[in-house]
Amino acid sequence: MHSDLAARLIDPGTLERLTALADLDPTLVADDFDEPRAAAALRESEVIVSSWGCPPLDESVLERAPRLRAVIHAAGSVKHHITDACWRRGIQVTSAAWANALPVAEYTVAVVLLANKQLLRMRDDYRARRGPHDWLAAYGGAGNYRRTVGVVGASRIGRRVLELLRPHDLDLLLHDPYVGAEEAAALGARSVELDALCAASDVVTVHAPELPGTRHLIDRRRLALLRDDATLVNTSRGSLVDQDALVDELRTGRLNAVLDVTVPEVLPADSPLYDLPNVLLTPHVAGSLGGELHRMAAAAADELARYAAGLPFAHPVQHEDTTRSA
């Protein structure tokens, strides 16, 4: 993982657990398998505990890791470092994607509810007026009662979003090509085509994986389907939305957006998304942040305990899953 990440990721209690479960050197955090200490450890390692910044485990690396049997990823997606060579060798893989999904879903639910309250507009309005006003009359269309929220993608995060939104008086729509009407109903939503979801929703929140087929899933035509004053929330990947088309819509003031991900990931300083009043822009922080990182490390320790006991992983990653997951 990134050399400076371990100290923030692994709290003292979890570190103590990891070192009790395995012969692990807590001072060795590798982000380059060619570095002499890392190369020496790799030759003897049976398990790698990885996180953000792990170099790819390609054929050349695996040739130098003859004893490697498992990778326990204390983060979400494994696509950055688990290669086809790992699957060919039969290396077991597990991920804390489920743990990282929780704060993303919490962030999403918070901004969905605040979007329906028209929080950004009300904040600026209140700041400008600085005095009495008939807010009930001015915001007669605001609120969450019987509003429609469209969830794009029944991923781990999308399912958790639906679960957290169910107690509210909302109408929930779901679009996912792999989920039928019966399963959607069990999740508390109505299964619809994506165009219908866009046209009917007050808030559209995107939780589909980044795949070749999902690039610009929300394109110019679908953005035009959104009703006036609707809000688009994207905590997935920036590529799923046609960003240029979205900026054009946002500049008119017709739509609102909550964007935790963009293209590029760090926007240039002159991007209009920084300054548009109808945009809430955050720097890819919906996932685990601060103390939430510790949940992923604890999940990795749980999986290491299962491995040490000869048990299957609780959250295995299968090769076939990677073709339609983040």
Secondary structure, DSSP 8 states (H G I E B T S, - for coil): --TTTHHHHS-HHHHHHHHHHS---TT---S-TTSHHHHHHHHH-SEEEE-TT---B-HHHHHT-TT--EEEESSS--TTTB-HHHHHHT-EEEE-HHHHHHHHHHHHHHHHHHHHTTHHHHHHHHHHH-S---HHHHTTT-SSTTEEEEEE--SHHHHHHHHHHTTSSEEEEEE-TT--HHHHHHTTSEE--HHHHHHH-SEEEE-----GGGTTSB-HHHHHHS-TT-EEEE-S-GGGB-HHHHHHHHHHTS-EEEES--SSSS--TT-GGGT-TTEEE-SS-SSS-GGGHHHHHHHHHHHHHHHHTT---SSB--GGGGGS--
